[in-house]
Amino acid sequence: EVDVVELEPAVVQAATEGLGFAERSNLRVTAEDGVDFALRAVEEAEASGNSGVGVYDAVLVDAYDPEGNVPAPLWSRQQGLCVALERGLLRPRGVVATNFLPHVDLAPSLTAYGEALDYRGHGRSFSIQANKPVEKGSDEMEMIFSAVEGSGNRIAIRTCGGPRELAEGPLSILEQRLEEEAVKIGEATGCLWDMRDLVSRGLREWPKDYLGDFPDPWLES
C-alpha cells in the first residue's frame, strides 16, 4: 500500500499524461501539502484508537522549495512532519528518509527525526549518497558540504525502533543487512538497477553524540 502526496496537481498531470503513471488499488495519489496529509493521517489513527500502532512502515520525502531546500516543516523539530512522527505516523521498525542536496548539513534534520521518534526506543541515524563516489576516500567533508560536481545528493535516514543489533551494533552489520534485503527486493521486483550497490553508497553513521554536540561525524563502513 503506497500513498503518494504531491503538492502541485500539474506534476501529477504531467506524470500521468507524459510519463505513463497510473494509480492502482494499492497506489494512491493525493494532490495536497505533504505535512497536512501526514498530520491528518495521525489524527485519523488517533480517532480510530490506533495511534499506538502507527500508520506507515516508511515515510519518504523528496520535496524542494524554489531555492532547492527541503522545506523546514518536513524536517525541523516541533514542525509539521516531526510532530506527525512523534504522534505515531511510523509503525514500529519503520523508517523516515529525506533526500537532501549535497551541501546540506544533515545533523539538524536527523536530530529532529531522532527526538521525534525517541518514544519508540533505540533507533539509528545514517545517510547514503545518491551516486558513486569518484574514488574511495574522495568524498570527504569538503566535497560533501560543498556543491562539488559529482558529490551527489544524500539521503538522511532515521530508523524507528527495530532489532537492537541494527540500531546499536557495528555499522558493518547494518550494511550487510541492507545489502541482503536489497538483493531480495531487486529479485522480487525485477529492478534493473544494482539494488545492493544503491543501499550502501557512501554509507555514513551520524552518532548520537555528534548530533548533540557536533564532534567529527564520519564513521565510514
C-alpha positions as CSV (number, residue, x, y, z in Angstrom):
1,E,0.0,0.0,0.0
2,V,1.6,3.3,-1.1
3,D,0.2,6.8,-0.7
4,V,1.9,9.5,-2.9
5,V,1.4,13.1,-1.9
6,E,2.2,15.8,-4.4
7,L,1.7,19.5,-3.7
8,E,1.3,20.5,-7.4
9,P,-1.6,19.0,-9.3
10,A,0.3,19.9,-12.5
11,V,3.1,17.4,-11.5
12,V,0.5,14.6,-11.2
13,Q,-1.0,15.6,-14.5
14,A,2.5,15.6,-16.2
15,A,3.4,12.2,-14.7
16,T,0.1,10.7,-15.8
17,E,-0.1,12.2,-19.3
18,G,3.5,12.3,-20.2
19,L,5.2,9.5,-18.3
20,G,2.6,6.8,-18.2
21,F,2.0,7.0,-14.4
22,A,-1.2,5.3,-13.3
23,E,-2.9,4.8,-9.9
24,R,-3.8,1.3,-8.8
25,S,-5.7,-0.1,-5.9
26,N,-2.5,-0.2,-3.8
27,L,-1.0,3.0,-5.2
28,R,-3.0,6.2,-4.5
29,V,-2.1,9.8,-5.3
30,T,-3.3,12.9,-3.4
31,A,-2.7,16.5,-4.5
32,E,-2.1,18.1,-1.2
33,D,0.6,19.5,1.1
34,G,2.6,16.6,2.5
35,V,2.6,17.9,6.1
36,D,-1.1,18.4,6.1
37,F,-1.6,14.9,4.8
38,A,0.7,13.4,7.5
39,L,-1.0,15.3,10.3
40,R,-4.4,14.2,9.1
41,A,-3.3,10.6,8.9
42,V,-2.2,10.5,12.6
43,E,-5.4,12.4,13.6
44,E,-7.5,9.7,11.9
45,A,-5.4,7.0,13.6
46,E,-6.0,8.6,17.0
47,A,-9.7,9.0,16.3
48,S,-9.9,5.3,15.5
49,G,-7.9,4.2,18.6
50,N,-4.9,3.0,16.5
51,S,-2.4,5.8,17.5
52,G,-0.1,3.3,19.1
53,V,0.1,1.0,16.1
54,G,1.4,3.6,13.6
55,V,0.2,4.4,10.0
56,Y,3.2,3.7,7.7
57,D,6.2,1.5,7.5
58,A,8.2,4.1,5.7
59,V,7.9,7.9,5.0
60,L,10.0,9.1,2.0
61,V,10.5,12.8,1.5
62,D,11.6,14.3,-1.8
63,A,10.5,17.9,-1.9
64,Y,12.2,21.3,-2.5
65,D,11.4,24.9,-2.4
66,P,12.3,27.3,-5.3
67,E,15.8,27.7,-3.7
68,G,16.4,24.0,-3.7
69,N,16.0,23.5,0.0
70,V,13.8,20.9,1.7
71,P,11.0,23.0,3.4
72,A,11.6,23.3,7.1
73,P,8.1,21.8,8.0
74,L,9.4,18.5,6.5
75,W,12.4,18.2,8.8
76,S,12.5,20.8,11.6
77,R,11.8,19.9,15.2
78,Q,8.4,20.9,16.5
79,Q,7.1,21.5,13.0
80,G,4.8,19.5,10.7
81,L,6.4,16.1,9.8
82,C,8.2,15.8,13.1
83,V,5.0,16.4,15.0
84,A,3.3,13.7,13.0
85,L,6.2,11.3,13.6
86,E,6.0,12.0,17.4
87,R,2.3,11.3,17.3
88,G,2.7,7.9,15.7
89,L,3.0,8.3,11.9
90,L,5.5,5.5,11.7
91,R,4.9,1.9,12.7
92,P,7.5,0.1,15.0
93,R,10.6,-0.7,12.9
94,G,9.6,2.0,10.4
95,V,11.9,4.5,8.7
96,V,11.9,8.1,7.6
97,A,14.2,9.1,4.7
98,T,14.7,12.5,3.2
99,N,16.6,13.5,0.0
100,F,18.9,16.5,0.6
101,L,21.2,18.4,-1.7
102,P,24.9,17.7,-1.3
103,H,25.8,20.9,0.6
104,V,23.2,20.5,3.3
105,D,24.3,19.6,6.9
106,L,22.2,16.6,7.8
107,A,22.7,16.9,11.6
108,P,19.7,19.2,12.2
109,S,17.2,17.0,10.4
110,L,18.5,13.7,11.8
111,T,18.4,15.2,15.3
112,A,14.8,16.4,14.8
113,Y,13.7,13.0,13.5
114,G,15.6,11.2,16.3
115,E,14.0,13.3,19.0
116,A,10.5,12.8,17.5
117,L,11.0,9.0,17.5
118,D,12.6,8.7,20.9
119,Y,9.3,7.2,22.2
120,R,9.9,4.1,20.1
121,G,13.2,3.4,21.8
122,H,16.5,2.8,20.1
123,G,17.0,3.9,16.5
124,R,19.8,4.8,14.2
125,S,20.7,7.8,12.1
126,F,22.7,7.3,8.9
127,S,23.0,8.6,5.4
128,I,23.8,7.2,1.9
129,Q,24.8,9.0,-1.3
130,A,22.7,9.0,-4.4
131,N,25.8,8.5,-6.6
132,K,29.0,6.5,-6.6
133,P,31.9,8.5,-5.1
134,V,34.5,9.3,-7.7
135,E,37.0,7.2,-5.8
136,K,37.3,5.7,-2.3
137,G,38.2,8.4,0.1
138,S,37.4,11.2,-2.2
139,D,34.0,12.2,-0.7
140,E,35.5,13.9,2.3
141,M,33.8,16.7,4.3
142,E,34.9,19.4,1.9
143,M,33.4,17.6,-1.1
144,I,30.1,16.7,0.7
145,F,29.4,20.1,2.2
146,S,30.3,22.0,-0.9
147,A,28.3,21.7,-4.1
148,V,31.1,19.8,-5.9
149,E,30.2,18.3,-9.2
150,G,29.7,14.6,-8.8
151,S,29.2,14.6,-5.0
152,G,25.5,13.8,-5.4
153,N,22.5,14.2,-3.1
154,R,22.5,12.4,0.2
155,I,19.6,10.5,1.8
156,A,19.2,11.2,5.5
157,I,17.6,8.1,7.2
158,R,16.3,7.6,10.7
159,T,15.0,4.2,11.9
160,C,12.2,3.8,14.4
161,G,13.0,1.0,16.8
162,G,13.9,-2.3,15.3
163,P,16.4,-5.0,16.2
164,R,19.0,-3.7,18.7
165,E,21.9,-5.1,16.7
166,L,20.9,-3.0,13.7
167,A,20.3,0.1,15.8
168,E,23.3,0.0,18.1
169,G,25.7,-2.6,16.6
170,P,28.7,-2.1,14.3
171,L,27.8,-0.2,11.1
172,S,29.1,-3.2,9.1
173,I,26.2,-5.3,10.5
174,L,23.7,-2.7,9.2
175,E,25.4,-2.5,5.9
176,Q,25.3,-6.3,5.5
177,R,21.6,-6.4,6.3
178,L,20.8,-3.5,3.9
179,E,22.6,-5.3,1.1
180,E,21.0,-8.7,1.8
181,E,17.5,-7.2,1.8
182,A,18.2,-5.0,-1.3
183,V,19.1,-8.1,-3.3
184,K,15.8,-9.8,-2.3
185,I,13.9,-6.7,-3.3
186,G,15.7,-6.4,-6.6
187,E,14.9,-10.0,-7.5
188,A,11.3,-9.7,-6.4
189,T,10.7,-6.6,-8.5
190,G,12.9,-7.3,-11.4
191,C,14.7,-4.0,-10.9
192,L,17.3,-3.2,-13.5
193,W,19.4,-1.2,-11.0
194,D,22.0,-2.8,-8.7
195,M,20.0,-2.6,-5.5
196,R,22.8,-3.9,-3.4
197,D,25.0,-1.0,-4.5
198,L,22.3,1.6,-4.2
199,V,21.6,1.0,-0.5
200,S,25.2,1.3,0.8
201,R,26.8,4.0,-1.4
202,G,28.7,6.3,0.9
203,L,27.1,4.8,4.0
204,R,27.8,7.1,6.9
205,E,26.6,7.0,10.5
206,W,25.6,10.1,12.4
207,P,26.2,9.1,16.0
208,K,24.0,10.4,18.8
209,D,26.9,12.3,20.4
210,Y,27.6,14.0,17.1
211,L,24.0,15.0,16.6
212,G,24.0,16.5,20.1
213,D,27.5,18.1,20.4
214,F,28.8,18.1,16.8
215,P,32.2,16.4,17.0
216,D,33.6,14.7,13.9
217,P,30.7,12.7,12.5
218,W,32.2,10.4,9.9
219,L,32.3,6.7,10.7
220,E,32.9,5.0,7.4
221,S,31.9,1.5,6.8
